[in-house]
Amino acid sequence: MSTESLNRTSVEIENPSQVTEAPQRVNVDVLKQRLLEEKKKEKIKRTIIVSSVVASLGVLTFLTY
């Protein structure tokens, strides 16, 4: 074996901390806030759809008489 290959492997072994990263922590409060915002958006969408259906039915019944 040449000394170059030994030097290369020793450098890789000496610095494994540079390659691996520390695991990131998850903030539960942020996840809960995102979930609440998502539910709020879904509720608004549902309300818009239901109100548009009711308004459409009202207009159709008004036009038929």
C-alpha positions in Angstrom: 0.0 0.0 0.0 1.1 3.5 -0.7 1.3 6.2 2.0 -1.1 8.3 -0.1 -4.0 5.8 0.3 -3.3 5.5 4.0 -3.3 9.3 4.5 -6.5 9.6 2.6 -8.3 7.0 4.7 -7.0 8.5 7.9 -8.3 11.9 7.0 -11.7 10.5 6.4 -11.7 8.6 9.7 -10.5 11.6 11.7 -13.3 13.9 10.6 -16.6 11.9 10.7 -18.3 14.7 12.7 -18.1 17.0 9.8 -20.1 14.7 7.6 -22.9 13.8 10.1 -25.2 16.5 11.5 -26.9 16.6 14.8 -30.6 15.6 14.7 -33.0 18.5 14.5 -35.5 19.0 17.3 -39.2 19.2 16.5 -41.1 22.0 18.1 -44.5 20.6 18.9 -46.1 24.1 19.4 -45.2 25.0 15.8 -46.7 21.8 14.5 -49.9 22.4 16.5 -50.2 25.9 15.2 -49.8 24.7 11.6 -52.5 22.1 12.2 -54.8 24.7 13.6 -54.2 27.0 10.6 -54.8 24.2 8.2 -58.1 23.3 9.9 -59.1 26.9 9.8 -58.5 27.1 6.1 -60.5 23.9 5.5 -63.4 25.3 7.5 -63.4 28.5 5.5 -63.4 26.5 2.2 -66.2 24.4 3.5 -68.2 27.4 4.5 -67.7 29.1 1.1 -68.8 25.9 -0.7 -71.9 25.4 1.4 -73.0 29.1 1.2 -72.5 29.1 -2.6 -74.6 26.0 -2.9 -77.4 27.5 -0.8 -77.2 30.8 -2.6 -77.4 29.0 -6.0 -80.5 27.0 -4.8 -82.1 30.3 -3.6 -81.5 32.0 -7.0 -82.8 29.0 -8.9 -86.0 28.8 -6.8 -86.5 32.6 -7.2 -86.1 32.3 -11.0 -88.5 29.4 -11.3 -91.4 31.4 -9.8 
